[in-house]
Amino acid sequence: YHENDVVEAWKAIPEDSAIESAANSNTTIYGTKGAIHIYATEATQITIYNAQGVLVTVANVESNTTIQLAPGLYIVNNKKVLVF
């Protein structure tokens, strides 16, 4: 991937797609080097799409979970997440 492509894809996503569903389900989602970390206080379904809109995975999360992914921009339950 190219850093400029990721930045441009990030900018193209409307801000109103941000954290509504994550906030409503008591779930914290963030990206780090090579992974997305999910902290859920209750059972939650997590849906991850890549920047091209392709479904990457669906997972049922009941506690703290780490999902290993390649660097890039992802949409996780309507929240923009950057994995570097």
N, C-alpha and C positions, 0 to 999 in steps of 0.2 A: 504494500500500500504506500501511497505518498501522503506525507503530512498535509500538504495543501488540499488534497482531495478530501481528507477527513474533516478539515476545518470548514471547507465549503459545504460539505454535506451537513455538518452540525448547524451552520448558519441557516441552512434552507429549511430546517424543521421549525414549525411555528412554536412559539413559546407557550401557547396555551395547551400544548401536548405534554407539558412537563410532568408534574408529580401528583396529579390529582388521585389516581387510583392507588398509588403507593402510599400516600398520606392517609387515605381512608381505610386502608387495611392494616395499619400499624406495622408497616414494612419499610425497612431502610435498604436502599439499593445503591451501590457505588462500584466504580471500576478501579482497578489497580493494575499493576504490571502482570499481564497474562491472565486476568481473571475478573469476574464479576462476583461481588460479595453481597449476599442477601441475609438480612437479619429480620426474622418474622416472629411476632409475638403470638400469632395464631396461624392455623393452616391456611396457606395461600397458594393459588396457582400463579406461576410466573411464566410469562410468554416472552421470548427473546427473538427479535428480528434484527437482521443486519441492516446497514445503511441503504442497501438496494431493495429492502422490503421483503427479503426472503426469510421465511421462518427458520430459525436456527434450532430452537428447542422449546419444549413446554415441560415444566417441572412442577410437581406439587411439593411445596416447602412447608415444613412445620417448625423449623428452628433456624439456626445459623447454617448457611450453605454457601459453598464456593463453587462456581462453575468456571472451569478453565476454558479460555477462548483466545483466539488469535487477536493481535492488536487491531483496533478499528473502532468504529462507531456502532453502537447497538441501541435499539429501542427496547427497554425492559418495562413491561406494564405501563406504557405511554411515557416513560421517562428516558431522556437521552443519557446514555452512559458511555464513557470513553474508556476503552481498554488500551493500555500502552505497553 
